[in-house]
């Protein structure tokens, strides 16, 4: 992790008490803790009714998992290796995790600890939801995408051959530890792609955060702890407030899907391997900005501000634009209701709306002309 402008600043950041953010209330309370140095103090924050934990992590999160293991000590019942590739987020992978948990003697009052990116937290959370009809779990995200999005809100699931996240359950983690130092070894491409989700939260719900984080983009990209902590904490606050107002995505929570309507189709069209999730969402946001200008009254200056940040986070790989490929995935999008495809648009930075009148053809046209510059 790169240091901030001065050693004193980062020492102050490290010494500060973590911020406690409530993500969901009873009966399944979920709390996010945001701060520097949380991995070494994981035992203070992770929850398990029995006091026993199953630690699940991929090789890429080895350092973070080791820190959590040291903190939990003999409370770790077993360690389960998980593949963190999007292509591995399947029912078959869920069965392998369940097999390992059962072989370790897991009881209904034990708890998982998912250490890794969004694939890991989605998958482990899904297994926790279905094992014994529901066991506790905790999330320790080690990617920017996980910290800003996947680990927050309780949505768990796996992919189906016909689309992303078509199989899943609402099952919130008891605790989520967001520690910027867990990003120290994250590859640059994954780091930048995941930041799209953090900035997305600012664009839909906090104009002041969007302005500050936009101005500090270079510091964020340098992995300055202070700049990262401000952006990630703000992102978690926005998402938590939305989730608390709509736990099961019946209304307002749909605004969190800004960029995801087309983004999920782009991921699926690329076989869940050509684009990182955040890269697909970036292109989806670019398309949504085009539609927002026409339909929601988004100003040219706000549209340019969003595009500038996306350009700074990139460059991202070119996505699939063939309407014949994208049409089938958009038509099966899980946000589709009897009223139509729910499209999240911006009327201004900090304010998102859901428009169910945008025809599929308009999304396909936006995909054709979208740009990140």
C-alpha positions as CSV (number, residue, x, y, z in Angstrom):
1,X,0.0,0.0,0.0
2,X,1.5,3.3,-1.0
3,X,1.8,5.9,1.7
4,X,0.0,9.2,1.7
5,X,1.6,12.6,1.4
6,X,3.2,12.2,4.8
7,X,3.9,9.4,7.2
8,X,2.1,11.3,10.0
9,X,-1.1,11.3,7.9
10,X,-1.2,7.6,7.4
11,X,-0.3,7.0,11.1
12,X,-3.3,9.1,12.0
13,X,-5.5,7.1,9.6
14,X,-4.3,3.8,11.1
15,X,-4.9,5.0,14.7
16,X,-8.5,6.2,14.0
17,X,-11.3,4.0,15.3
18,X,-13.2,2.3,12.4
19,X,-16.5,3.7,11.2
20,X,-19.5,1.6,12.1
21,X,-22.2,1.6,9.3
22,X,-25.5,-0.4,9.8
23,X,-26.4,-2.1,6.5
24,X,-29.5,-4.0,7.6
25,X,-31.6,-4.3,10.7
26,X,-33.3,-7.2,12.5
27,X,-33.9,-10.0,12.2
28,X,-30.6,-10.3,10.1
29,X,-28.5,-7.4,11.3
30,X,-25.5,-6.6,9.1
31,X,-22.8,-4.1,10.1
32,X,-19.9,-2.8,8.0
33,X,-16.8,-1.7,9.7
34,X,-14.6,0.7,7.7
35,X,-11.1,1.5,8.7
36,X,-7.3,0.8,8.3
37,X,-5.8,-2.2,10.1
38,X,-9.0,-4.1,10.6
39,X,-7.6,-7.4,9.4
40,X,-5.3,-7.8,12.3
41,X,-8.3,-7.1,14.7
42,X,-10.8,-9.3,12.9
43,X,-11.7,-11.3,16.0
44,X,-13.1,-8.1,17.5
45,X,-15.7,-7.7,14.7
46,X,-16.5,-11.0,13.0
47,X,-19.6,-12.9,14.3
48,X,-20.3,-16.6,15.0
49,X,-23.0,-18.0,17.3
50,X,-20.8,-20.9,18.2
51,X,-17.5,-19.0,18.1
52,X,-16.2,-21.3,15.3
53,X,-15.4,-20.1,11.8
54,X,-14.9,-21.6,8.4
55,X,-12.4,-19.5,6.5
56,X,-12.9,-19.5,2.7
57,X,-10.4,-17.7,0.5
58,X,-8.8,-17.9,-3.0
59,X,-5.0,-17.9,-3.5
60,X,-5.1,-14.2,-4.5
61,X,-6.3,-13.3,-1.0
62,X,-3.6,-15.3,0.7
63,X,-2.1,-12.4,2.7
64,X,-5.5,-11.1,3.9
65,X,-6.6,-14.6,4.8
66,X,-3.4,-15.2,6.8
67,X,-4.0,-12.0,8.8
68,X,-7.6,-13.0,9.6
69,X,-6.5,-16.6,10.5
70,X,-3.9,-15.2,12.9
71,X,-6.5,-12.9,14.5
72,X,-9.1,-15.8,14.9
73,X,-6.5,-18.4,16.1
74,X,-8.0,-21.6,17.3
75,X,-11.6,-20.4,16.4
76,X,-10.9,-21.4,12.8
77,X,-12.6,-24.8,12.2
78,X,-11.4,-25.3,8.7
79,X,-10.0,-23.4,5.6
80,X,-11.6,-23.8,2.2
81,X,-9.8,-22.9,-1.0
82,X,-12.0,-21.1,-3.5
83,X,-11.5,-20.0,-7.1
84,X,-12.2,-16.3,-7.5
85,X,-12.8,-16.3,-11.3
86,X,-16.3,-15.2,-12.5
87,X,-16.5,-18.4,-14.5
88,X,-16.3,-20.4,-11.2
89,X,-19.4,-18.7,-9.7
90,X,-21.6,-21.7,-10.4
91,X,-23.8,-24.3,-8.6
92,X,-21.0,-26.8,-9.0
93,X,-18.6,-24.5,-7.1
94,X,-21.3,-24.0,-4.4
95,X,-21.6,-27.7,-4.0
96,X,-17.8,-28.1,-3.6
97,X,-17.8,-25.4,-0.8
98,X,-20.8,-27.1,0.9
99,X,-19.0,-30.5,0.6
100,X,-15.9,-29.1,2.3
101,X,-17.9,-27.4,5.0
102,X,-19.8,-30.6,5.8
103,X,-16.6,-32.7,5.8
104,X,-15.2,-30.3,8.4
105,X,-18.1,-31.0,10.7
106,X,-19.8,-27.7,10.3
107,X,-22.8,-27.1,12.6
108,X,-25.8,-24.9,12.1
109,X,-24.4,-22.4,14.6
110,X,-21.0,-22.0,13.0
111,X,-20.2,-19.2,10.6
112,X,-18.3,-18.7,7.3
113,X,-15.8,-15.9,6.8
114,X,-15.5,-15.1,3.1
115,X,-12.1,-13.5,2.3
116,X,-11.7,-12.3,-1.3
117,X,-13.4,-10.5,-4.1
118,X,-17.0,-10.3,-5.2
119,X,-17.1,-13.8,-6.6
120,X,-16.0,-15.2,-3.3
121,X,-18.5,-13.2,-1.2
122,X,-21.3,-14.0,-3.6
123,X,-20.5,-17.7,-3.7
124,X,-19.8,-18.2,0.0
125,X,-22.8,-16.1,1.0
126,X,-25.0,-18.2,-1.3
127,X,-23.7,-21.5,0.3
128,X,-24.4,-20.0,3.8
129,X,-27.9,-19.2,2.7
130,X,-28.7,-22.7,1.6
131,X,-26.6,-24.9,4.0
132,X,-28.9,-26.1,6.8
133,X,-31.4,-23.6,5.4
134,X,-29.1,-20.8,6.5
135,X,-26.0,-20.3,8.6
136,X,-24.2,-17.1,9.6
137,X,-21.4,-15.7,7.5
138,X,-19.1,-12.7,7.4
139,X,-17.4,-10.8,4.6
140,X,-13.8,-9.6,4.4
141,X,-13.6,-8.1,0.9
142,X,-10.1,-7.8,-0.6
143,X,-11.0,-6.0,-3.8
144,X,-12.4,-2.6,-4.6
145,X,-15.4,-4.1,-6.2
146,X,-16.1,-6.2,-3.1
147,X,-15.7,-3.3,-0.7
148,X,-17.9,-1.0,-2.7
149,X,-20.5,-3.4,-3.9
150,X,-20.5,-7.2,-3.7
151,X,-20.0,-7.6,0.1
152,X,-22.5,-4.9,1.0
153,X,-26.3,-5.5,1.0
154,X,-26.8,-9.2,1.5
155,X,-27.4,-10.3,-2.1
156,X,-25.7,-13.6,-2.8
157,X,-25.8,-15.9,-5.7
158,X,-24.2,-17.8,-8.6
159,X,-24.4,-17.4,-12.4
160,X,-26.5,-19.5,-14.8
161,X,-25.5,-20.3,-18.4
162,X,-28.4,-18.0,-19.4
163,X,-27.2,-15.0,-17.4
164,X,-25.4,-13.4,-14.4
165,X,-26.7,-13.9,-10.9
166,X,-29.9,-15.6,-11.9
167,X,-29.7,-18.0,-8.9
168,X,-29.4,-16.4,-5.5
169,X,-30.8,-15.4,-2.2
170,X,-30.9,-12.4,0.2
171,X,-28.7,-13.5,3.1
172,X,-26.8,-10.6,4.7
173,X,-23.4,-11.2,6.3
174,X,-23.3,-10.4,10.1
175,X,-20.1,-8.3,9.7
176,X,-18.2,-6.8,6.8
177,X,-14.7,-5.6,7.3
178,X,-13.5,-2.9,4.8
179,X,-9.8,-2.3,5.2
180,X,-8.0,-0.4,2.4
181,X,-4.8,-2.3,3.3
182,X,-6.3,-5.5,1.9
183,X,-5.9,-3.9,-1.5
184,X,-2.1,-3.7,-1.3
185,X,-1.5,-6.6,-3.6
186,X,-4.6,-6.3,-5.8
187,X,-3.6,-6.2,-9.5
188,X,-3.9,-2.8,-11.1
189,X,-6.6,-3.8,-13.6
190,X,-8.8,-5.3,-10.8
191,X,-8.2,-2.3,-8.6
192,X,-9.3,0.2,-11.2
193,X,-12.3,-1.8,-12.4
194,X,-13.6,-2.1,-8.9
195,X,-13.4,1.6,-8.3
196,X,-16.1,2.0,-10.8
197,X,-18.6,0.7,-8.3
198,X,-17.4,3.1,-5.6
199,X,-17.7,6.1,-7.9
200,X,-21.1,4.8,-9.0
201,X,-22.4,5.0,-5.5
202,X,-21.3,8.6,-5.3
203,X,-23.0,9.5,-8.6
204,X,-26.3,8.0,-7.5
205,X,-26.5,9.3,-4.0
206,X,-23.8,11.8,-2.8
207,X,-22.9,14.7,-5.0
208,X,-20.4,16.1,-2.5
209,X,-18.6,12.8,-2.3
210,X,-18.6,12.6,-6.1
211,X,-17.0,16.0,-6.3
212,X,-14.3,15.3,-3.7
213,X,-13.5,11.8,-5.0
214,X,-13.4,13.1,-8.6
215,X,-11.0,15.8,-7.6
216,X,-8.8,13.3,-5.8
217,X,-8.9,10.6,-8.5
218,X,-5.1,10.7,-8.9
219,X,-4.7,10.1,-5.1
220,X,-7.2,7.3,-5.2
221,X,-5.3,5.7,-8.1
222,X,-2.0,6.0,-6.2
223,X,-3.8,4.0,-3.4
224,X,-3.4,6.8,-0.9
225,X,-5.0,5.4,2.3
226,X,-6.7,8.6,3.2
227,X,-8.3,9.1,-0.3
228,X,-9.3,5.5,-0.5
229,X,-10.8,5.5,3.0
230,X,-12.9,8.6,2.2
231,X,-14.2,7.1,-1.1
232,X,-14.9,3.6,0.2
233,X,-16.5,4.8,3.5
234,X,-18.7,7.2,1.5
235,X,-19.6,4.4,-1.0
236,X,-20.6,2.1,1.8
237,X,-22.7,4.8,3.5
238,X,-24.6,5.4,0.2
239,X,-25.3,1.7,-0.4
240,X,-26.2,1.0,3.2
241,X,-28.7,3.8,3.3
242,X,-30.4,2.5,0.1
243,X,-30.4,-1.1,1.4
244,X,-31.9,-0.1,4.7
245,X,-34.7,1.7,2.9
246,X,-35.4,-1.3,0.6
247,X,-33.9,-4.6,1.8
248,X,-35.4,-6.9,-0.9
249,X,-35.0,-4.6,-4.0
250,X,-38.7,-3.9,-4.3
251,X,-38.3,-0.2,-5.2
252,X,-35.5,2.3,-4.4
253,X,-32.8,-0.3,-4.1
254,X,-32.9,-0.7,-7.9
255,X,-30.9,2.6,-8.3
256,X,-27.8,0.6,-7.2
257,X,-28.0,-1.1,-10.6
258,X,-26.9,2.1,-12.4
259,X,-24.7,0.8,-15.2
260,X,-25.7,-2.8,-14.6
261,X,-28.6,-3.1,-17.0
262,X,-26.2,-3.2,-20.0
263,X,-23.2,-4.1,-17.9
264,X,-24.5,-7.6,-17.1
265,X,-25.3,-8.2,-20.8
266,X,-21.8,-7.1,-21.7
267,X,-20.3,-9.5,-19.2
268,X,-22.5,-12.4,-20.4
269,X,-21.8,-11.7,-24.1
270,X,-18.1,-11.9,-23.3
271,X,-18.4,-15.2,-21.6
272,X,-17.8,-13.7,-18.2
273,X,-14.1,-13.5,-19.0
274,X,-13.5,-10.7,-21.5
275,X,-14.4,-7.9,-19.1
276,X,-14.1,-7.5,-15.4
277,X,-17.4,-6.8,-13.7
278,X,-16.4,-3.2,-13.0
279,X,-15.3,-2.7,-16.6
280,X,-18.6,-3.9,-17.9
281,X,-20.4,-1.6,-15.5
282,X,-18.2,1.3,-16.7
283,X,-19.4,0.8,-20.2
284,X,-23.0,0.3,-18.9
285,X,-22.7,3.7,-17.1
286,X,-21.5,5.3,-20.3
287,X,-24.6,4.0,-22.1
288,X,-26.9,5.0,-19.3
289,X,-25.4,8.6,-19.4
290,X,-26.3,8.8,-23.1
291,X,-29.9,7.8,-22.3
292,X,-30.0,10.0,-19.2
293,X,-29.1,13.0,-21.4
294,X,-32.1,12.4,-23.6
295,X,-34.7,11.1,-21.1
296,X,-33.8,12.3,-17.6
297,X,-32.4,15.8,-18.3
298,X,-28.9,15.1,-17.2
299,X,-26.8,18.2,-17.9
300,X,-23.9,18.1,-20.3
301,X,-21.5,19.2,-17.5
302,X,-22.6,16.3,-15.2
303,X,-22.3,13.8,-18.1
304,X,-18.8,15.1,-18.8
305,X,-17.8,14.8,-15.1
306,X,-18.9,11.1,-15.1
307,X,-17.1,10.4,-18.3
308,X,-13.9,12.1,-17.1
309,X,-13.7,9.8,-14.1
310,X,-14.4,6.7,-16.2
311,X,-11.7,7.8,-18.7
312,X,-9.3,8.2,-15.8
313,X,-10.1,4.8,-14.3
314,X,-9.5,3.2,-17.7
315,X,-8.7,2.5,-20.4
316,X,-10.9,-0.5,-20.4
317,X,-11.2,-3.3,-23.0
318,X,-13.6,-2.7,-25.8
319,X,-16.9,-4.6,-25.2
320,X,-19.2,-6.6,-27.4
321,X,-21.4,-4.2,-29.3
322,X,-23.2,-6.5,-31.7
323,X,-27.0,-6.0,-31.1
324,X,-27.7,-9.6,-32.0
325,X,-25.5,-10.8,-29.1
326,X,-26.7,-8.3,-26.6
327,X,-30.4,-8.5,-27.3
328,X,-30.8,-12.0,-25.8
329,X,-29.1,-11.1,-22.6
330,X,-30.9,-7.8,-22.1
331,X,-34.2,-9.5,-22.7
332,X,-33.4,-12.0,-19.8
333,X,-32.1,-9.4,-17.4
334,X,-33.3,-10.2,-13.9
335,X,-34.5,-6.6,-13.4
336,X,-37.1,-7.2,-16.1
337,X,-40.7,-7.0,-14.7
338,X,-44.1,-7.2,-16.2
339,X,-43.8,-3.5,-16.8
340,X,-40.6,-3.7,-18.8
341,X,-36.8,-3.4,-18.4
342,X,-36.0,-1.3,-15.3
343,X,-33.4,1.2,-16.4
344,X,-31.5,3.3,-13.9
345,X,-30.8,6.9,-15.1
346,X,-29.3,10.0,-13.6
347,X,-31.2,13.3,-13.6
348,X,-28.2,14.9,-12.0
349,X,-25.1,13.7,-10.1
350,X,-26.3,12.5,-6.7
351,X,-29.8,11.7,-7.9
352,X,-30.9,8.5,-9.8
353,X,-34.3,7.4,-11.1
354,X,-35.7,4.2,-12.4
355,X,-37.4,4.4,-15.8
356,X,-39.3,1.3,-17.0
357,X,-40.2,2.8,-20.3
358,X,-36.8,2.6,-22.0
359,X,-37.2,0.2,-24.9
360,X,-34.6,-2.5,-25.5
361,X,-33.8,-1.0,-28.8
362,X,-32.7,2.3,-27.2
363,X,-30.2,0.4,-25.0
364,X,-28.8,-1.4,-28.1
365,X,-28.3,2.0,-29.8
366,X,-26.7,3.4,-26.7
367,X,-24.3,0.4,-26.7
368,X,-23.4,1.2,-30.3
369,X,-22.4,4.8,-29.6
370,X,-21.3,4.7,-26.0
371,X,-17.8,6.2,-25.2
372,X,-15.6,6.5,-22.1
373,X,-13.9,9.6,-23.4
